[in-house]
Amino acid sequence: MTDKSWKATERAVANLLGGRRVPVSGRGRGDAPDIAHDWLAIEVKHRKRLPKWLREAMCQAKASSGLSRLPIVVLHEAGQRHDEDLVMLALGDFVDWFGQPDIGDDED
């Protein structure tokens, strides 16, 4: 039986970041992240499509970043404190800037 696409996505992200996928049966909601990692709490959301405006925002950040700046998008909800804003960056950029850790075996 093949994996569901969200499981395959979690596995791929775990491999890229040097973590290990935590099976749903091994955690409760909010109890543990999707991927066990030494210094990151990784929650993976897999969707058929991401909103167009979100992709366009990332394209704008990338277009203006040049070679020496990390492109990020800051998402702010009106009326909320800025310390709760969300920061989005491309996974490939994250790995390029912070390095790809040694990858262990994915045991699930």
MIBABA-734420 format. One line per field, with one value per residue: x, z, y of N, C-alpha, C in turn; residue number from 0. Coordinates in steps of 0.2 Angstrom, whole numbers, plus 2048, in hexadecimal, padded with zeros to 3 digits. Atoms other than C-alpha are relative to their C-alpha. Layout:
N
n_x c(X ...) $
n_z c(Z ...) $
n_y c(Y ...) $
ca_x c(X ...) $
ca_z c(Z ...) $
ca_y c(Y ...) $
c_x c(X ...) $
c_z c(Z ...) $
c_y c(Y ...) $
resi c(NUM ...) $
This chain:
108
n_x c(804 7FC 801 804 7FB 7FD 7FB 7FA 7FE 7FD 7FA 7FC 7FE 7FC 7FA 7FD 7FE 7FC 804 803 807 804 806 805 802 7FB 801 806 800 7FC 7FC 7F9 800 800 7F9 7FB 7FA 7FC 801 805 807 802 807 800 807 800 806 800 7FE 7FF 803 7FC 7FD 7FA 7FB 7FD 7FC 7FA 7FD 7FE 7FB 7FB 7FE 7FD 7FB 7F9 7FC 7FD 805 805 807 806 807 803 808 803 807 802 802 7FD 7F9 7FB 7FC 803 7FF 7FC 7FA 7FF 7FA 800 7FC 7FA 7FC 7FE 7FA 7FA 7FD 7FF 7FC 804 7FD 7FF 806 800 805 807 802 807) $
n_z c(800 801 7FB 802 802 7FB 7FD 804 800 7F9 801 804 7FC 7FB 803 802 7FA 7FB 7FB 801 800 7FB 802 7FD 7FA 7FA 7FD 800 803 7FC 7FB 803 807 806 801 7FA 802 7FA 7FE 803 7FF 807 801 808 803 807 803 807 803 7FB 803 805 7FE 7FC 804 803 7FB 800 806 7FF 7FC 804 805 7FD 7FB 803 7FE 7FA 7FB 800 801 7FB 800 7FA 800 7FA 7FF 7FE 7F9 7FB 7FE 805 7FE 802 807 802 805 805 805 804 7FD 804 7FE 7F9 801 803 7FB 7FA 801 7FF 7FB 802 800 7FD 803 7FE 7FD 801) $
n_y c(7FA 7FA 7FB 7FA 7FA 7FC 804 800 7F9 800 804 7FD 7FA 803 801 7FA 7FC 804 802 806 7FF 803 802 7FD 804 7FF 7F9 7FD 7FA 7FB 803 801 7FD 805 802 800 7FD 7FE 7F9 7FE 803 800 802 800 800 802 7FE 801 7F9 7FB 7FA 7FC 7F9 802 802 7F9 7FD 804 7FE 7F9 800 803 7FB 7FB 802 800 806 7FF 7FF 805 7FE 802 7FD 7FF 800 7FD 800 7FA 800 805 7FE 802 806 806 801 806 7FF 805 800 806 805 800 7FA 802 805 7FC 7FC 803 807 806 804 807 804 807 805 7FF 807 802) $
ca_x c(800 807 809 7FC 804 805 80F 81B 81C 820 82D 835 836 83D 84B 84F 851 859 84A 83F 82C 821 813 802 7FF 80E 807 7F8 7F2 7FF 808 817 81C 81A 82D 839 848 856 852 843 830 82A 818 815 805 802 7F5 7F0 7F3 7FA 7F1 7F7 7FA 806 810 811 817 825 829 82A 836 841 842 848 854 863 871 875 864 858 846 838 826 81F 80C 803 7F1 7E9 7E7 7F3 804 813 81C 80F 812 817 827 827 836 839 83F 84D 853 852 85E 869 86B 86B 873 86C 870 876 868 864 859 846 83F 82D) $
ca_z c(800 7FB 808 808 800 810 818 80A 80B 81E 81A 80D 818 826 81B 814 826 82F 839 83B 837 846 842 846 852 85C 860 865 85E 864 86E 862 851 840 840 84E 84D 859 858 84D 851 83F 83B 828 81F 80E 803 7F1 7ED 7F8 7F6 7E6 7F0 7FC 7EE 7E6 7F6 7F6 7E4 7E9 7F7 7EC 7DE 7EA 7F4 7E8 7ED 7FE 807 80D 806 813 813 823 826 831 837 839 84B 852 85A 84E 859 854 841 837 82D 81D 812 805 80C 7FF 805 817 813 809 817 826 81F 81D 82C 82B 826 830 82B 82B 836 832) $
ca_y c(800 811 81F 82D 83D 846 838 838 84B 84A 83D 847 857 84C 846 857 85E 84F 84B 83C 83B 837 82C 833 824 82A 83B 844 855 862 855 853 85B 851 84F 84B 856 85C 86F 871 86E 86A 86A 865 86A 862 86A 867 87A 888 899 8A3 8B3 8A9 8A2 8B4 8BB 8AE 8B2 8C5 8C1 8B6 8C3 8D0 8C6 8C5 8B8 8BF 8C0 8B3 8B5 8B4 8B9 8C0 8BC 8C8 8C7 8D8 8DD 8D0 8D3 8D2 8C5 8B9 8BC 8AD 8AC 8A2 89D 890 87F 87F 890 88A 87C 887 893 888 878 867 85D 84B 840 831 822 825 817 818) $
c_x c(804 7FE 7FB 805 803 805 806 803 804 807 806 803 805 807 804 803 803 7FC 7FD 7F8 7FD 7FA 7FA 7FE 805 7FF 7F9 800 804 805 808 7FF 7FF 807 804 806 803 7FE 7FA 7F9 7FD 7F9 7FF 7F8 800 7F9 800 803 801 7FD 805 804 806 806 803 804 807 804 803 807 806 803 804 806 807 803 802 7FA 7FB 7F9 7FB 7FA 7FE 7F8 7FE 7F9 7FE 7FE 804 807 805 804 7FD 7FF 803 805 800 806 7FF 804 807 805 802 806 806 803 802 804 7FB 804 801 7FA 800 7FB 7F9 7FD 7F9 7FE) $
c_z c(800 806 7FD 7FE 806 805 7FD 800 807 800 7FC 804 806 7FD 7FE 807 805 806 7FF 801 806 7FE 804 806 806 803 801 7FD 805 805 7FD 7F8 7FB 800 806 7FE 806 802 7FC 802 7F9 7FF 7F8 7FE 7F9 7FD 7F8 7FC 806 7FC 7FB 803 805 7FC 7FC 805 800 7FA 801 804 7FD 7FB 803 804 7FD 803 807 806 800 7FF 804 7FE 807 800 806 800 803 807 805 801 7FB 802 7FF 7F8 7FE 7FB 7FB 7FC 7FD 804 7FD 803 807 801 7FE 805 807 800 801 805 7FE 800 803 7FC 803 802 7FF 7F9) $
c_y c(806 805 805 806 804 7FD 801 807 801 7FC 804 806 7FD 7FF 806 804 7FC 7FE 7F9 801 7FC 7FE 803 7FC 801 807 802 807 805 7FD 800 803 7FA 7FD 801 803 803 808 803 7FD 801 7FD 800 800 7FF 802 7FF 806 805 806 804 806 7FE 7FE 807 804 7FD 802 808 800 7FE 805 806 7FE 800 7F9 801 801 7FA 802 7FD 804 800 800 803 800 807 800 7FC 803 7FD 7FA 7FA 7FF 7FA 802 7FA 800 7F9 7FA 7FF 806 7FF 7FC 803 804 7FD 7F9 7FA 7FB 7F9 7FC 7F9 7FC 802 7FA 7FE 7FE) $
resi c(0 1 2 3 4 5 6 7 8 9 10 11 12 13 14 15 16 17 18 19 20 21 22 23 24 25 26 27 28 29 30 31 32 33 34 35 36 37 38 39 40 41 42 43 44 45 46 47 48 49 50 51 52 53 54 55 56 57 58 59 60 61 62 63 64 65 66 67 68 69 70 71 72 73 74 75 76 77 78 79 80 81 82 83 84 85 86 87 88 89 90 91 92 93 94 95 96 97 98 99 100 101 102 103 104 105 106 107) $
